[in-house]
Amino acid sequence: MRPNARRTTLADIAQAAGVSVATVSKVVNGRGDVAPRTRARVQELLHQHRYLAPVFRHTEAIESPTIEVQFQGGLKSYVAEALEGIVDSAAESGASVVVSKASRAPHWARNLVSAGRHAVIAVTSVYTAAHLNELARAGLPLVVLDPLHLPDSRVNSVGATNFAGGLAATQHLLFLGHRRVAYLGGPTMAVCNQARMHGYRAAMEAEGAQVPDAYVQPGEFTYETGLLGAAALLDLPEPPTAIFAGNDEIALGVIETARARGLRIPEDLSVVGFDDTNLAQMTSPPLTTVRQPLREMGGAALRTALRLANGEKVESHHIELATELVVRASTAPPREETSARR
């Protein structure tokens, strides 16, 4: 079969799998009376041919689409700004948005369909193959906003130019004269963290600046990581004169640890964050950071979800919006005799 030649039907899937149309229908609708090996084979073919359940095959646009927006963890500043972009774009498009925490209850995707949802936007959430299978069976399109892990090739996603952002942040510190620059980031396997770290390393390597192993520390995208990570960095025999934090929350933790030690920002330690959430302008001093266009990313995710809900094709499965360095008062040239271990 050629999956892009025409819309795939249940009969096409049944023929390719060597089963009846009724069996394929049972798999699509989540029925339990199908042998595991047969179910797995049918599900794989459904994914390969991007089968879309009939409930979402529209000849006309949905008049009042409803999009489910799911997130994990607390409603932090980062998530709130992304949600604002989603809600604003929905208002412009005449769509409705329902916000919830990610659920893994039995038949959760089918329950969303029953509740009238037409697509799902996941904010930084992690979706396994089982979750994708559940969504496929329910016929619900998925868009992942700022994915933590490399999304499946079948998943549409929206992100930012994290590598370029990490490069710009580090180049700024190097331009100021810093050579002892550390990176305090998020989870090791998070795609965005890896990209920011690689941008940092690329800038340091291009300048010929050394990167000791202890200068690169993973953690979580939390204030606590900033507190503890900064303490570890500042306790090194040769502590950094500047720290590039993987997000604004980490940067705030770094600033607090420095303050508790009697260090001044930026005279004794320069700090750069990432995201440019509202927190960045509320710090003292205001935070130099890489602006991630969170509201614009939310809007792009909403528009993509609506197109998929209406059965339209999208030009690219992954969209990246540009980041931008915003220089404020938390960075300055290093002092010649800075001691970062008071």
ABEGO torsion letter per residue (X at the ends): XBAAABBBBAAAAAAAAGBBAAAAAAAAAGBABBBAAAAAAAAAAAAAAGBBBAAABBABBBABBBBBBBBBEBBBAAAAAAAAAAAAAAAAAGBBBBBBBBBABBGAAAAAAAAGBABBBBBGBBBBAAAAAAAAAAGBBBBBBGBABBBBAABBBBBBBAAAAAAAAAAAAAAAGBABBBBBBBBAABAAAAAAAAAAAAAAAAAGBBBBAAABBBBBBBAAAAAAAAAAAAABABBBABBBBABAAAAAAAAAAAAAAGBBOAAABBBBBBGGBAAAAABOBBBBBBBBBAAAAAAAAAAAAAAAAAGBBBABABBBBBBBBBBBAABBBBBAABBAAX
